[in-house]
Amino acid sequence: MKKLFMMLMAGLFITACTSKPQAQSSEEPTKKALVLYFSVTNTTKQVAEYIQQKTGADIEAIQLKEPYSTVYDEIIKRSGEERAGNVLPELLPLKANLADYDVIFLGYPLWFGTYAQPVKTLLANVDFKGKKVVPFCTSGSSGIKQSLGDLKKAIPGAQIPASVGVRSSLMDKMPAAVDRVLIDLGLMEGKNEVLADYSAQQAPSAEETAIFDAAISTYPMMNGTKAVSVGSRKTSKGTDYKFVGEANGAKMDVYITKENGDVAPYFTAVDR
Ligand SMILES: Cc1cc2nc3c(=O)[nH]c(=O)nc-3n(C[C@H](O)[C@H](O)[C@H](O)COP(=O)(O)O)c2cc1C
């Protein structure tokens, strides 16, 4: 455990310096990491537990004095009212003392585009100054981007060296997405494929439009969204696309992967 934490901190320090991981001297104090997450229907919990297994960090769920129902419509109703009234739902005290931790993996479902309201309560009540915060989220379709912007505003004293978002329908791809971040941070052995930048946006070809339409057809809330422009990059798995889509006059970035072979294209995130 101690060794893992030391590796963790060595890795994060190393990321900042963009050099190769090195062993930390035994005189340096042991640093600790915590996976702190909120989850109602246990999707985010699966990511939290995976990170915990891979890093050996401590883990704790953010819990409410009055837990949410697990019935979807009831969560929507209550959370919608809390959001509209800027009500911060009361949390049970954390068991962990955050002062003991330097690295916090902070997990949440995306609600209304950003972190769920109980995380807002947490951020308002806990001092994250000087911490390294690695956000992770699950969602139906939205990407993590908006919540990262909100986090940076809410906890300006924290560093956010990396993050990972996973759609709940793509949980089979979650381990690879998390591993990539842990390897990037120097917290896991392995080598990541270096990904090229997307090519410049241009009008989509008929084939690209068909890929866009096929990928979004799996998600009814994307109905009526049209591909406006696209950039792409080749990877060892196939082709990644960054489309600009438009629906009802609003534009969004839609990230789509078309793997080699006879695999249906799928979208990994929509950033509005
Ligand atoms: C109140 C509420 C709001 C949501 N808002 C969004 C959203 O804005 N974008 C999105 O992609 N998914 C949204 N979702 C879907 C959740 O982010 C998704 O189901 C998530 O994986 C649930 O995580 P959990 O199982 O850990 O609770 C919402 C779900 C609820 C209940």
The ligand as an ORCA input file, in Angstrom:
! r2SCAN-3c Opt
* xyz 0 1
  C     -30.905     13.977    -12.284
  C     -30.148     13.398    -13.421
  C     -29.591     14.237    -14.383
  C     -28.819     13.702    -15.429
  N     -28.267     14.565    -16.329
  C     -27.484     14.061    -17.307
  C     -26.856     14.944    -18.237
  O     -26.989     16.164    -18.194
  N     -26.095     14.385    -19.207
  C     -25.924     13.054    -19.313
  O     -25.245     12.609    -20.207
  N     -26.470     12.192    -18.415
  C     -27.243     12.659    -17.426
  N     -27.796     11.798    -16.513
  C     -27.447     10.371    -16.574
  C     -26.394     10.010    -15.524
  O     -25.272     10.868    -15.613
  C     -25.901      8.561    -15.708
  O     -26.977      7.679    -15.698
  C     -24.862      8.183    -14.669
  O     -24.083      7.117    -15.178
  C     -25.465      7.742    -13.348
  O     -24.426      7.479    -12.432
  P     -24.634      6.649    -11.094
  O     -25.165      5.281    -11.508
  O     -23.274      6.542    -10.513
  O     -25.594      7.359    -10.232
  C     -28.608     12.303    -15.512
  C     -29.185     11.456    -14.563
  C     -29.960     11.991    -13.539
  C     -30.570     11.065    -12.524
*
